[in-house]
């Protein structure tokens, strides 16, 4: 059985020298499991768009890490999934 890869809505813990990255006014960090397919990530964004839009409104920006978005087309599809394009 394969373990389902998921997206987390909490910013990961940062090393002490990166503490400023957790300061108010900086983007909310959204991370995913490494190695997941871009299509899987985009499908999960679509499923969680309400929560992600709340995070966007609260933080002013979202920073996606390890999400597999590599092309301009992928990025535009991400924006479209969030209904912000």
N, C-alpha and C positions, 0 to 999 in steps of 0.2 A: 504494500500500500504506500502511495506517495503522500508526503506531507504537503498540504495545501499552502502555497506561498501567499502571503497577504501584505497589505499595505498598513502602515501604522500612522496614526494621526498625531502621535506625540513626538516632539523633537527628541532626537537621541541625546544621550549624555555626552557632554563635551569635556575635553581635557581642560584643566584649570586655565591654561593659556588661551583658551577659546571662549572664556566666560562672556565676553562682550557679544558673542553671537546669540546669546539667549536673552539679550536685553530687549525691553519693549521697543517697538518701532522697527524691529528687524523681521524678515520673513519667517513664517512658520515653516519648519523643515518637515517634509513628508518623505518618508523613505519606504522602499520596498525591498523584498528579498532579492539578493543578487542573482542574476542569471534568468530572470523571468522574461517571458516573451512580451514584446511591446503590445501585441494584441490582447494578451491577458491583462496587462496593466491598464490599458485603455478601457477594457470592459469593466474592470473594477472601479475606475474613475466614474464611469457612467452609473454604476450601481450606487456609488457613494457621493454623487454630485451635490446633494443637498448639504451633507456634512462638510464637504470641501468648500462649498460656497460660503457657509457659515464661518469656516476658518479663514477664508479669504477676506470676508467683511471684517472680521475681528482683528486680523493681523496686517491687512493691507497688501500682503503679497504671500505667495507660496513658493517655496524652493523645493523642487522635486529632486531626489537623489536616487541613483540606481534604479531608475524607472524604465530604462530601455528606449527612451525617446532620443533618436539619433538623427532624424531628418527633419527638414522643414515641414514636410507633409505630416509626420508624426506629431510635431508640435501643434500644427493647426488642428489636427484631429483631437488633441488634448484640449485645446481651447474650445472647440466645438462641443466636446463632451461636457465641459463645464458651463456651456451656454454663455460664454463671454467673448466670442469671436465676432 
